[in-house]
Amino acid sequence: MINVSRVLKSPRTMSALTGVTPLEFEQLLPEFIKVWTHSKQSQHRRGANIRAIGAGRKGFLKSMEAKLFFILFYYKCYPTYDLLGVIYDCNRSNSCRRQFELSGLLEKTLGRKLVLPERKMRMPEEFFKAFPEAGEVFIDGTERPVQRPKDKEKQKENYSGKKKKHTRKNIVITEKNKRVGFLSKTEGGKKHDFPMLKQYASPDNMPKNIKKHLDLGFKGFDNQFPGHKMSMPKRKPRTKELTEFSKKQNKKKSAIRVLVENALAGVKRLRIVTDVFRNKKKNFDDQTMLICCGLWNYHLSIKC
């Protein structure tokens, strides 16, 4: 069993095991307790029993600190349920159930902290809600490896020709300060970046005067959405070489656009979105990416 109190005294160990600092943990805990209490009260009102909240057999996570540490530890280190069972001296089924229960509570906690990215962008008002003061945004696609599905249709849907493996993909829109303001629904790796952008965050719903930094995965943006202020590197022609001027321009654009890569690197500090994703529960891959983006935004909010 991990001694949470002892780990909290070591910022380096805390960051290595959970991805958050002791200060971030302590400021997240009160909101997590409120969400947990509200959840238990709701269950109690719906249930037929009249036992007091907290009555009955105690689980292996006896304190609220232990519960929050458990779920953060899972997202940062992504251990198997068997390993969690060994660490916490419990059955693997219990560790699985607690993980799914606490994931939902962690998502609600981050939502109450106002750090979760927006999921819909069907009108300009939703863009300004996600990016209230942004003068420029950075748009990119990100992929995560998954286990090869047994079903042939799912294999085709998830196979990424770019990565040469089975993946799940999201479109993210970030700000200059690296905050993830928008996260699309999770799709199979077969889908291309530009069609996903048009489906979940159509440029028609974005102000034309706000500059968009894009990579070549969104080639054709300027033709389909004329009038938008944008920056995209120039592709090398098949039979010719780029001019020295074009190469210098591409280098400058890449140096600016690297901010979105830094934001994704911050999200992917958590191994659950870096390692091969093993969980099979429907839509959990989408919830996982949402929570990881929320934790990154929370880290930035405390840092600022």
N, C-alpha and C positions, 0 to 999 in steps of 0.2 A: 504493500500500500504506500502510495506517495504521500509524504508529509508536506501538506500545502503550506503550513506556517513556516516551515524551514526553507522551502523553495522561494517564498515571497521575500526572504531576506537577501536573496542573491539575484540581482537584476539580470545578470548574464544567463544564469540557469533558467530563470523564469521565461526569458525571451526565447531560449532554445527549446523549451518544452511546450510553450503555449503561443508564441508569436506576439505576446503583449508584455509590456513592462509592469512591474508591481503597481505603479501609479495608475496605469490604464485599467488594470484588473480591479483595483480598489474603487475606481470611479464607475466602473461598469456593474459592480456587484449590487449596489442598492437598487438599481433599475431591474436587474435580473431577479432579485428577491420579490419586487412588486409584481412582476409578470408571473412568477411561479405561484405566489399567493393568490393572485386573481384567477389563475388557471385552476388551482385546487378548490377555490370557492365556487367556481362555475361547475366543476365536477360534482361538488357536494350538493349543490342546488338541484342538479339534474338527477342525482342518484336517489335510490329508494332507502338507503341506510341513514341512520341518524347519528352515526359516530362522528366525533369531533374531527376537525382537520388535523392530520398528523397522527391520528390514532392507528393502532395496528402494528404489524411487524415492521421494524426499521430495515431499510435497504442497506446496501454496502456503501452508499454515498450519504453519510450521516449529517453533513452540514451543507449549508448553501455554498460556502467557499469550495467544498469538495465537488459539488455538482457543477459549478461554473468551471473549475479547473479541469474536470473530467472532459467536458465537451470541447474546451479550447485545446486541450492536450490531443484529443482525437483529430481535430482539424489540422493541427500543426504537424503532428508526427505520423498520422494515418496508420496506426497499428491495426493488425487483424483483431477480430473479436476474441480469438483464442489467446492472443498475447494480452489483450485487455483483461481477460479472465484471470490470467496468471498474475498480472500486476495488482489487480484489485481483489484477488481471491474470491472470484464469483464465477458463475456459469457463463459460458459464451452467449447463451440466449438472453441472459439478464443484461449483459453489457450491450448487446444489440438493441434491446428494447429501450434502455436508458439513453442510448445514443440518439435514436429517432425522436424520443420524447423531448430531450434537452435541445436538440437541433431546432425544433419548432419554437421553444421558449427563447433560444438565443436569437432567432430571426425576429421575433416580436420585440425583444429587448433592443436590438439594433434599430428597429423601426421606430421605437419610442425615442431613441437617441437621434433620430433624423439623419442617419448616415447611410441608409440603404439607397442604392441608385434607383432612378425611375425605370419602369418597365414598359410604359406606353408613351408613344409620341405621335398622336393622331391629329394634333392641332398645334398651332404656334404657342398657345398658352402653356401647353405641357412642356414645350422646349424651354420657355422662360422660367418655368417652375424648376426644371432640372439645372438650368444654367442662368441664374438671375442676373449675374454681373459679368458674364464671359464676353470678351471681345473676339475670341477665337476658340475653336474646339479642335480636338484631335480624334479622328475616327479610325478604328482598326478592327480587324478580326483576330480572335484568339482561339486556339485549339488545344484540347486536352486528350491524352491517350486513354482509350478504354479497352477492356478485354474484347477479343474477337467474338462477336455474337455467333450463336449456333444457327440461328435462322438466316437463310440465304438473303432474304429481302432486307433484313437489318444489316447484314454484312455490306450489301451494296450501298445502303443509305449512309452508313457510318464510315465507309472507306474514303480516306482523303488521298487523292492523287498527289497532292503537294507534299504531305508528310510521309506517304507510302506506308500508312498504318491506319488502324481504325481509331477515329477520334470523334469528339463532340465539340461543337463550335458555338461561339457567341460573338456578337458585334458589340463593341464598347465605344462610348464617346466620353472623352475625358477633357478636363480643363488644363490650363497651363500649370496649375499647382498640383497636378497629377491625381486629382480627385476624380473617381469614376462617377459621372453624373447619370449615365444611361447604360443599361445592360439589356440586350435583347433576349428573347426566349432561346433556349438551347436547342440546337438542331444538329443533324448528322454532319459528319465531316465532308460529305459529298457536296454539300451546298457551297456556292461561291459567295464571297463577301458582298459584292455589289447587289445581287438579288435579295440577300438577307437585309441589307440596309434599306432597300426600297420597301420591303415587306413590313419591317418593324419600326423604322424611323425614317419615313420618306422625307427626302430633302424638300419636298413641297411644303412641309410643315416647319421648315427651318428658315429663319430670316436670311435673306440673300446677302446682307451687309456684314454678317458675322463670318469671319474667315474659317474655312474648313481645311485642315491639313490631312491629306490622304496619301496612301501608297498606290502602287500600280494594280492592286487587287480591285480598285474602284475605277479602272480605266473606262472611259465613256461617260463619266459623271458630267463633264462640261458640255457634252453634246445633248444629253438627255435633260439636263437641268441648267440651261443657259442663264447667265446673269448672276450666278452665285460667285462670291469671292472665295477662291480656293487656291491651294498650293499642292501640286503633284509633280513628282520627278518625271523626267522625260525618258521614254523607253528607247533603247538602242534599236535602230532599224536592222532588218535582217541582213542586208547586203552592204551596209555602211557602218562606219564608226561614229560615235558621238563626237562633236566638236569639243575642244578644250573648254570653251565657254559653257556648253551644256553640262560637261562633267563638273565644273566648279559650281554651277547652279544646283545640280543634283546633290552635291556634297553639302551645300548650305541648307538645302531643304531637309536632308536627312538629319543634320545636326539639330534642327529645330524639332523635327517629328520624333526624335528619340524620346521625347517626354512621355509619349503614350506607351512606348516600350518600357520606360522606367515605371510607369503606373502599373502595367501588367506584371512586371517583375515583383513589385510590391505585393500585388494580390497573390502571386505564385510563391511567396515565401512559405505559404501553407502547403504542405506536401499532398494534401487531399486533391488539389487541383494541378499537381505536378506529376505525381506517380500515376501508374496505370489505374484507372478508376475501377473498383471491384464491385461496388454496391449495385444491386439489381432492382431496388424499389423504384417504381414508376415516379418520374419527375424529381427524384432525389438529386440527380445530377444538376438540374436547374436550380434547386434550392441551395445546393452546395456552393455553386458559383456566386449566387446572390449573397449568401452569408460571408463568403470570403471577400467579396468586394466591399461589403458593409464593414468588415473588420479592418480593411485597409483604410477606408474613409474615416473610420473611428480613430485609427492611429494618427492620421493626418490632422484630425480636429484637435486631438490632445497635444500634438507636437506644436501646432500653431499657437 
